[in-house]
Amino acid sequence: MKVVFEGKEYTDDPDFSDGIEWKGSLRNGEIRTFEVSYNAQGTGVFDYAMGNQKAEIKNLDVEIVTDFSECDIPNGAMIPASQGGDNEMTKYTWKASNLVTGQNISLKFTIPGNYGELVSRLFYYAPIAIFLFTGFILIFCTAGGIVLHPMHYLFMITGYFIFYLLGSYMVSYIPIIAAVAVSLSISTGIVVYYSYLIKKGSELVRITLYSSVLFQWVFSVAFFIPEHTGFIITIASIVAFVFLMKRTAAIDWENKW
């Protein structure tokens, strides 16, 4: 951060963390000019706080120049008056007069290869994926007369959870796409192999693989396409639901429970 007062670097206030302090006398109509500039590095979000409460700003003129080609305006932040640039830089400008606002000026940078937020979301929704996976197999086995002990389900769920456990460590050693692919392959392989070891028939093996593809692979891939994540997950869930409807429509549920 650099502060210039009347064309010279301002050094009277050694600490700008709590604001800029200046003491002096002004005659009626006299103007003193402060110029504040920032050079931010290694941050995902830039915020310029306009205050915790609504305040009147006589003249607002803010310009942010960044070498990020893609930036988002966070919810609740002030929308820039203009933006433009080229392949090397992007310039955002905020200009207004007699403005009353409590919004901040903020930019959220899109960092290529930064999948930390994606991994967090993927693992955050793990309970939903595990619940759907288990429910799918449970309904199918009940409708098909395949009797599984609760311990069988416990081992399947544990094998399914290996993806999240292993993946959370592997992303620290190899690129995230490779880490997710390897973790998915190992987890799915373990679950399908266990369904084979149960010796309840090939149908259980197929349905376990089918369920893993839908609720592990498709769900995971969906988070790599953030603008369509919800839509992809919804379509996968509908496909699973229609499949269960088709397989269970003729079942006499009165004699199953």
Backbone torsions as a table, in degrees:
resi	resn	phi	psi	omega
1	MET	NA	135.1	-179.6
2	LYS	-130.4	132.3	-179.6
3	VAL	-119.3	126.1	178.7
4	VAL	-116.8	128.4	-179.7
5	PHE	-118.3	116.5	-179.8
6	GLU	55.3	40.9	175.6
7	GLY	85.7	-3.2	179.6
8	LYS	-124.3	148.1	179.4
9	GLU	-59.9	131.3	-175.8
10	TYR	-88.9	119.2	-176.7
11	THR	-121.0	2.9	-178.0
12	ASP	-70.1	-24.3	177.6
13	ASP	-112.2	109.2	-175.9
14	PRO	-77.8	-13.2	-175.3
15	ASP	-130.3	111.7	-179.4
16	PHE	-95.5	3.4	-175.8
17	SER	-65.2	-27.4	-179.4
18	ASP	-108.8	19.6	180.0
19	GLY	111.1	177.1	179.3
20	ILE	-105.4	123.2	-179.5
21	GLU	-106.0	132.0	177.2
22	TRP	-143.2	135.4	178.2
23	LYS	-121.0	133.0	179.3
24	GLY	179.6	177.0	-178.8
25	SER	-113.9	137.1	179.3
26	LEU	-119.9	133.7	172.6
27	ARG	-77.6	164.3	-179.9
28	ASN	-59.6	121.1	179.5
29	GLY	85.1	-1.9	179.9
30	GLU	-75.9	143.7	-177.6
31	ILE	-122.1	131.9	171.0
32	ARG	-118.1	137.5	-172.1
33	THR	-114.2	128.9	171.6
34	PHE	-109.0	135.3	174.0
35	GLU	-116.7	123.7	-177.1
36	VAL	-116.6	127.1	178.8
37	SER	-130.4	149.6	-177.9
38	TYR	-126.2	146.1	171.6
39	ASN	-130.8	97.4	-174.4
40	ALA	-98.3	139.6	180.0
41	GLN	-142.3	138.5	177.2
42	GLY	74.6	37.0	179.3
43	THR	-132.0	149.4	178.8
44	GLY	-94.1	-20.8	-178.2
45	VAL	-138.7	137.8	173.6
46	PHE	-114.9	128.5	-179.7
47	ASP	-125.9	132.7	170.7
48	TYR	-116.4	105.5	-173.4
49	ALA	-75.4	124.6	178.4
50	MET	-92.2	-1.1	-178.6
51	GLY	123.3	156.2	-179.4
52	ASN	-79.9	-16.4	-179.5
53	GLN	-127.2	164.2	178.8
54	LYS	-65.1	136.6	-179.1
55	ALA	-140.9	155.0	178.9
56	GLU	-91.1	129.1	179.1
57	ILE	-116.6	117.1	-176.7
58	LYS	-64.0	-51.5	-179.4
59	ASN	-137.6	118.6	179.1
60	LEU	-109.8	123.9	178.3
61	ASP	-144.9	96.6	-176.8
62	VAL	-123.0	134.9	178.3
63	GLU	-131.4	127.2	177.3
64	ILE	-119.7	125.6	178.1
65	VAL	-115.0	126.3	-177.4
66	THR	-135.8	153.7	176.9
67	ASP	-92.2	10.1	172.4
68	PHE	-84.0	130.7	-179.8
69	SER	-80.8	-21.8	-179.1
70	GLU	-128.0	124.9	177.4
71	CYS	-137.4	150.1	176.5
72	ASP	-113.2	149.6	173.2
73	ILE	-95.4	112.6	-178.3
74	PRO	-59.8	155.7	177.4
75	ASN	-59.7	134.4	178.5
76	GLY	88.9	-6.9	179.7
77	ALA	-88.1	162.5	-178.7
78	MET	-75.3	134.2	179.9
79	ILE	-78.1	132.2	-179.7
80	PRO	-67.3	150.7	178.3
81	ALA	-73.2	-30.5	179.1
82	SER	-157.5	158.7	175.0
83	GLN	-152.0	148.5	-179.7
84	GLY	-171.5	-179.2	-179.5
85	GLY	153.0	-163.2	-179.9
86	ASP	-137.7	-158.9	-177.6
87	ASN	-71.3	-16.5	-175.9
88	GLU	-102.1	-23.9	-177.1
89	MET	-154.9	157.9	176.0
90	THR	-132.2	133.6	-178.1
91	LYS	-116.1	128.9	177.0
92	TYR	-114.2	136.4	-176.9
93	THR	-129.3	134.1	174.0
94	TRP	-119.4	121.6	178.6
95	LYS	-137.9	135.8	178.8
96	ALA	-165.2	158.9	176.4
97	SER	-127.8	142.4	179.5
98	ASN	50.3	50.9	-176.1
99	LEU	-94.4	133.2	173.5
100	VAL	-111.6	115.3	-175.7
101	THR	-156.4	156.8	173.3
102	GLY	-121.1	8.6	-179.0
103	GLN	-82.3	151.8	176.3
104	ASN	-97.2	160.3	171.4
105	ILE	-93.2	120.9	-171.0
106	SER	-146.2	144.6	174.2
107	LEU	-132.3	137.1	174.6
108	LYS	-112.2	118.2	-173.7
109	PHE	-85.8	138.1	174.7
110	THR	-89.3	106.1	-175.1
111	ILE	-96.7	114.1	180.0
112	PRO	-59.7	134.6	177.5
113	GLY	80.7	0.1	179.2
114	ASN	-93.6	99.4	-174.7
115	TYR	-107.0	17.4	-179.0
116	GLY	-58.7	-46.7	179.5
117	GLU	-65.6	-38.1	179.2
118	LEU	-62.5	-45.6	179.5
119	VAL	-62.6	-40.3	179.5
120	SER	-61.8	-44.0	179.3
121	ARG	-66.5	-40.8	-179.8
122	LEU	-59.5	-46.4	-178.9
123	PHE	-76.1	-28.4	179.7
124	TYR	-63.9	-35.9	-179.1
125	TYR	-91.8	11.9	179.1
126	ALA	-57.1	-43.7	-179.5
127	PRO	-58.0	-36.2	179.6
128	ILE	-67.0	-44.2	180.0
129	ALA	-63.3	-42.2	179.3
130	ILE	-65.4	-40.7	178.8
131	PHE	-61.6	-46.0	179.7
132	LEU	-65.6	-40.6	178.5
133	PHE	-60.0	-49.3	-178.4
134	THR	-66.6	-43.3	179.9
135	GLY	-62.6	-37.9	179.5
136	PHE	-62.0	-49.2	-179.3
137	ILE	-66.9	-39.4	-179.6
138	LEU	-61.0	-47.2	-179.5
139	ILE	-65.7	-42.7	-179.6
140	PHE	-62.5	-45.4	-178.7
141	CYS	-65.4	-38.9	178.6
142	THR	-64.3	-44.3	-179.7
143	ALA	-69.0	-33.2	-176.8
144	GLY	-91.8	3.0	178.8
145	GLY	73.2	20.6	177.5
146	ILE	-90.6	115.6	-176.1
147	VAL	-92.4	117.6	176.8
148	LEU	-118.5	139.7	177.6
149	HIS	-78.7	152.0	175.9
150	PRO	-52.0	-30.7	177.9
151	MET	-66.0	-32.9	176.0
152	HIS	-61.5	-46.2	178.8
153	TYR	-63.4	-37.8	-179.9
154	LEU	-62.2	-43.3	179.0
155	PHE	-67.2	-38.0	178.0
156	MET	-64.4	-44.6	179.5
157	ILE	-63.1	-40.5	178.6
158	THR	-63.7	-42.7	176.7
159	GLY	-62.5	-37.6	177.8
160	TYR	-65.2	-41.0	-176.6
161	PHE	-70.5	-18.5	178.2
162	ILE	-57.3	-32.6	178.1
163	PHE	-56.6	-47.4	-177.6
164	TYR	-72.5	-37.9	-179.5
165	LEU	-67.8	-49.9	-179.3
166	LEU	-68.0	-41.4	-178.6
167	GLY	-62.7	-35.4	-179.0
168	SER	-63.8	-26.2	177.9
169	TYR	-91.8	-37.3	-174.4
170	MET	-67.9	-28.2	179.7
171	VAL	-63.7	-16.6	178.5
172	SER	-84.9	-12.0	-174.9
173	TYR	-113.0	-32.9	-178.0
174	ILE	-134.1	164.3	178.6
175	PRO	-53.6	147.8	-170.3
176	ILE	-60.8	-39.4	-178.9
177	ILE	-63.0	-43.3	177.2
178	ALA	-66.0	-39.3	-180.0
179	ALA	-63.5	-43.8	179.6
180	VAL	-67.1	-42.7	-179.0
181	ALA	-63.2	-44.4	179.9
182	VAL	-66.3	-43.9	-179.8
183	SER	-63.5	-41.7	177.8
184	LEU	-62.9	-44.6	-178.3
185	SER	-61.8	-44.6	-179.1
186	ILE	-66.2	-46.5	-178.2
187	SER	-63.8	-47.9	179.4
188	THR	-62.7	-41.4	178.5
189	GLY	-60.4	-41.4	179.8
190	ILE	-65.1	-45.3	-177.7
191	VAL	-65.4	-45.5	-179.0
192	VAL	-66.8	-40.1	178.7
193	TYR	-62.7	-38.8	178.9
194	TYR	-68.1	-38.2	177.9
195	SER	-63.9	-28.0	174.7
196	TYR	-74.0	-38.9	-179.1
197	LEU	-67.3	-24.0	-179.8
198	ILE	-65.5	-25.6	178.6
199	LYS	63.8	45.8	176.8
200	LYS	-107.6	14.0	177.7
201	GLY	105.8	160.4	-177.9
202	SER	-69.5	-22.1	-178.9
203	GLU	-64.1	-39.3	178.3
204	LEU	-65.3	-38.7	178.6
205	VAL	-63.0	-44.1	-179.2
206	ARG	-65.2	-43.2	-177.6
207	ILE	-70.1	-31.6	175.9
208	THR	-67.0	-42.6	177.0
209	LEU	-64.2	-43.3	-180.0
210	TYR	-61.6	-44.3	179.7
211	SER	-65.0	-39.6	179.4
212	SER	-64.8	-41.5	179.7
213	VAL	-62.0	-43.7	-177.6
214	LEU	-69.4	-51.7	-169.1
215	PHE	-95.1	-8.2	173.1
216	GLN	-108.4	-61.1	-173.2
217	TRP	-69.1	-52.4	-177.8
218	VAL	-65.2	-43.6	179.5
219	PHE	-61.0	-41.3	-178.4
220	SER	-67.4	-44.8	179.0
221	VAL	-60.8	-34.7	-178.2
222	ALA	-58.1	-34.5	-177.9
223	PHE	-73.5	-14.6	175.2
224	PHE	-83.7	-5.7	177.0
225	ILE	-122.9	74.3	-169.4
226	PRO	-57.7	-31.3	-178.9
227	GLU	-74.5	-11.5	-179.6
228	HIS	-127.8	13.4	-175.1
229	THR	-56.9	-53.7	-178.3
230	GLY	-59.9	-40.1	-178.8
231	PHE	-65.9	-45.0	-179.2
232	ILE	-63.4	-44.6	179.5
233	ILE	-63.1	-39.2	178.5
234	THR	-63.4	-45.4	179.9
235	ILE	-62.4	-43.5	179.1
236	ALA	-61.8	-40.6	179.4
237	SER	-66.6	-39.0	178.3
238	ILE	-64.7	-42.0	178.6
239	VAL	-60.2	-44.7	178.4
240	ALA	-63.4	-40.3	-179.5
241	PHE	-65.4	-44.1	179.2
242	VAL	-64.2	-39.3	177.9
243	PHE	-61.0	-44.1	178.6
244	LEU	-66.5	-38.0	177.3
245	MET	-59.4	-44.4	-178.6
246	LYS	-65.1	-40.4	-176.6
247	ARG	-78.4	-20.2	-173.5
248	THR	-116.5	-0.6	-174.8
249	ALA	-59.4	-36.1	-176.8
250	ALA	-91.5	6.1	-177.6
251	ILE	-76.9	135.2	174.1
252	ASP	-86.2	91.5	-174.2
253	TRP	-66.9	-21.2	179.1
254	GLU	-61.3	-31.5	-177.6
255	ASN	-99.2	5.3	-179.3
256	LYS	-98.9	-22.0	-175.9
257	TRP	-115.6	NA	NA
